[in-house]
Amino acid sequence: MDEPRAGTPARGTVPGMFSDTWHTPQVTHLVFVDGLLADSWQEPVAGTPWESYVRTPAPPPAPPPAPVHEQVHTWLTVVCGGRDAVDALTARPLDDGAIDLPVEYPQPADRQRMEATAELLDSVAARFFDPEMSYAFRHALLSLWADDPEAVTRATTAAHLAAGVCWAVGKANGVFHPVGTHRVGTIQDAFALRSPASAYGNVVAGTLRGFLPRADRWARPPGVPDLEPLGRPDLLLGATRARLVRIRDRARAAGAV
């Protein structure tokens, strides 16, 4: 009689024949001589003529997607920072309230960084945007300082920090191509940086966003603009707010049908 095949149990035994001992599908060979079991062995069924007998359980069906108006409302809560913020959203533009820099700082270098960055932001807003955008920039800078001062101080220069703020706030309002009319490279050029504004812009956006999900971790529903979701209503311009209010009211109307 031939020796047992390498990697298979010894002939004359049928281990796992009626149990789940084997972790992969097995085919069992039984050899009968004149009605008597003379030999037996098992081998993986893969690659054998009996492979088609293995039944792979079908995966459970995917749950149906939520209605579009519910997807839109979820998107709005991320963009605006919660359901209450969505409900309270109006088209009122930003004003110059609450944009003053802090009076006291832990270190003199912190004051210098904040003041230098604020001056750069005001300059870029006056050159390429408008006063309302300067208010949004200032709110973002103040939020960074309040939430994570190191996000302000660890930037290589004030110009890198200012470019990051411009990128994050601009993306949150859809002012850059392809949503808006401004070229994002303008920010890099304005600050004479060798790296793109998004390099520190992603750091700024991540700090402002906090623990809200990133845009690339969930599907943006159809019919809404491609905005960077920061969850900060005080960074949204009046034009952006008006657009979001229209989207909110349309979603509500669709849900009421």
N, C-alpha and C positions, 0 to 999 in steps of 0.2 A: 504494500500500500504506500502511496506517496506520502512524503512528509507534509505536515501542516503548512499552509501558506504563510509566509512571513507577515506578521502584523494581524493575523486572524487567530481566533481561538482554536484550541486543539480539536481535531475531528473526533466525533463521538459525543460531543456535547453541543448543546444549542443554547448558550447563555443569552438571556435577553429576548428569547423568542416570544414570550408573552408578557413582557414588561417594558418599561421605558428606560432600561439600563443604558441603551445606546443613545447618544445625543444626536446622531445623524441617521437618516433613513438607511436601513440595512436590508439586504436581500439574503434570505436563508436558503441554502442548498441542502436537500435531503436525498441521500442515495439509498434505495431499497434493493435488496437482493432476495428475490423469492419471498417478498412480503416482509422481510426483516430489515430494520434500519441498520445499514452497514457504515454509513458515513454522513457527516453533516459539517457545514461550515457557513460562516457569514462573511459578507463583504459589503462595502458601501454600495448603495444602489446607483449612485451617480456613475454614468458612463456605461451602464449595463443595458441590455435590451428591455429591462423591466423598469427603467427610470420613469417612464410615462405613467406608471401606476401610483406614483407618489402624488398625493393630493395636497397642494399648498393652500392653506386657508386664505380666502380672499380678504384683503384689508377692509376694515370697516369703512363705509362710505363717509366722505368728508361732510361735515355739517354744512348746510346751505349758508351762503353769505348773508350777512345782515342786509336789510333794505338800504338803498343808497342814502336815503335821508338820515338813517341812523349812523351810517359811516361818516357822513358829513358832520353830524353833530359831535361824534367822537373826535374827529379832526379839529373841530372848532375848540373843543375843550383843551386840546393839547396846544394849539396855537395861542389861545387866550389865557391859559393857566387855570382851568377849572370851569365847572358848570356855572357857578355863580358869576364868574367873570364874563362868560358868554351871555348870560341873562342881562347883565348890567351894561353890556357893550353899547356905546352910542357912536355916532359919527363926529362927535366933538373933536376938533383938532387939539394937539398938544399946545400948551402955553409955557410961559417962562417961570411958572411956579415950581418951587422945590428943585431948583437946578444949581443952587449955590454949593460950592465946594466946602468940605469940612473945615472947621477953624483949627482944630488941634490934630496932631499926628504923632505917632510914636517916635519917628525919627525925622530929622530935617530932610533927608533924602526922599522920604515919602511925600512930603509937601512938594518938593521940586518935581517929582515924577507926575503927581496929579495935576499941578499947575501947568507944566509943560505939555502934557497930553491934552488938557482942556483947551489950551491955546491952539494946538494943532487941529483939533476937532472943529473949533469955531472957524478956523481959517478955511478948512476944506468945505465946511457947510456953506460958508459965504461964497466960495468960489464955484462950487458945482451944484449946490442944492438950494436950500432956503432956511430961514430962521427956525421953522418947525423941525427940520431935520437936526439942527444944532441942539434943540431941546432933547430930542430922542437920543442923540449921541451923549449928551451930558447925563441923562438918566441911566444910560447903560454904564457909563464910567462910575457913577455913584453906586450903582447896584453891584458892580464888580468889587469896589472897595468895601462895601458892607458885607458881601457874602464871602469873599475870599481875597483879602488884601494881597496875598502872594501872587494872585493872577495879575495884579497891577505891577508889583515890584520885580517879578522875575522875568518880565519881558526884556529883551535885549536892550531896547531903547524906547524912549517915549514915542518915537515914530512907529516902531513895530506895534506898540500897544494901540496907538491911535488908528493905524491901518486895520488892526484886528477888530476894533470897535466899529469902524466904518463898514467893514465887510459883514459883520454879524447883523448890525442894524439894517444895513441895506438889503441883505438877503431876507430878513424878517419882513421887510416891506415890499419886496419884489421890485426894487428899483434898478436892478442890474439885468442885463441880457440873460436869458431870452424872455424873461417876464417883463422887465422894464426897458427903459431907453438908454441907461447909462452902461458904459463899458467897465467891467470890474477891474480891468487893468489900469484904469484911470487912477484908482486909489494907490496902486503900487507906484505909478509914475509921480503922483503928487507928493509922496513922501520920499522919493528917490531911493526906494528899497530894491535890493537885488532879489529878494524872495517875494513870492506872491502874497497878497493881503490875506489869503485864506490860511497861510501857514500859522499865524497867530490868531486869525479869525476863528478857527475851529476851537482853539483854547478858550477864547472869549465866549463863543456860543455855548460850549459845553458848561462853562461856569454859570452863565446866565440861565441855562436850561435846568441845571440842577439834576434832579432825578427823573425828569420827564423823558419819555422815549425819544431817541434820535429819529430823524426823518427817514433814514434808510432802514429802519427796523419795523416799519409798518407801511402798508400800501396807502398811498394818497388816493382818496376817492375821486371819481370822475367829476368834472365840472368845477373844480376849485383851483386856485392859483398855486404855483409851486413856491411856497413861502417856507423859510427856515423857522420851525416851530420853537420859539423861545419861552412861551408861556408868560410873557410880560406885556400886559396891555399898555403900560406906560412907555413902551418902545414903539408902539404902532402909530403911524401918522393918521391924520384925519381921513385922507383918501383911502388908506388901507382899512381903517375902521368902517368906513361907509360900505366898502366892498364886502367886508365880513358880515355886516349887519344885513345886507341884502341876501347873502348866502344863508345866514341864520333864519331869516324870515321865510325864505323859500323852502328850506328844510322843514321848518315847523308846519308850513302849509301842506307839504307833501305828507307829513306824518298824520295830519288831521283828516286826510281823505279816507 
